[in-house]
Amino acid sequence: RKEVEQDPGPFNVPEGATVAFNCTYSNSASQSFFWYRQDCRKEPKLLMSVYSSGNEDGRFTAQLNRASQYISLLIRDSKLSDSATYLCVVETGGFKTIFGAGTRLFVKA
Amino acid sequence: EAGVAQSPRYKIIEKRQSVAFWCNPISGHATLYWYQQILGQGPKLLIQFQNNGVVDDSQLPKDRFSAERLKGVDSTLKIQPAKLEDSAVYLCASSLESTGAEKLFFGSGTQLSVL
């Protein structure tokens, strides 16, 4: 079993749609969680951190479920510019970072 | 603030040749990472340095890959000899010692093609 697993997609959604991605992790000792965004042929960039209490940033909401060992990312009112690959990142002690394979999102007009 | 610098941007070599990549992290960032990203996959950590000490190199194919970080600043990643399956983007990233992935900054990467 992979340490961090994501549905690779692609998710094809129309503008204005709501879309959600899940990510599961296997190490129950994982401490920190993040969502990164990667545009085609670009480097990954931090989208948002995922806190135990949840985290909202505009149209983006991230949640953590430690009991079930998954994190989620919800995007409301999708824009064309949201088209990208969304990478789930799990961090264990010593800042060891593990990236998921990513979920591709295509938002169409 | 200057970002993470990597060179070269692209490299094409034949299998069994050697290649080296260079990374200069953001000034003051103690932690430096080398990732390998194969097309369609997420970045895979090859090696993580804390200053000039190795924190994690469990996924580094040590029979052909080597990395060093002299004086806790610049780093080089070398492949010798290269195989076809090494074709990938090699990403360097850095972070402050106390922030880890919360403030992980990536360079533009080196795209390696092994023919």
Interface residues (C-beta under 8 A of the other chain):
Chain A: V4 Q6 P8 S32 F34 Y36 K42 E43 P44 K45 L46 S49 L87 V89 E91 G94 F95 K96 T97 I98 F99 G100 A101 G102
Chain B: T31 Y33 Y35 G40 Q41 G42 P43 K44 L45 Q48 V55 D56 L91 S95 G100 A101 E102 K103 L104 F106 G107 S108 G109
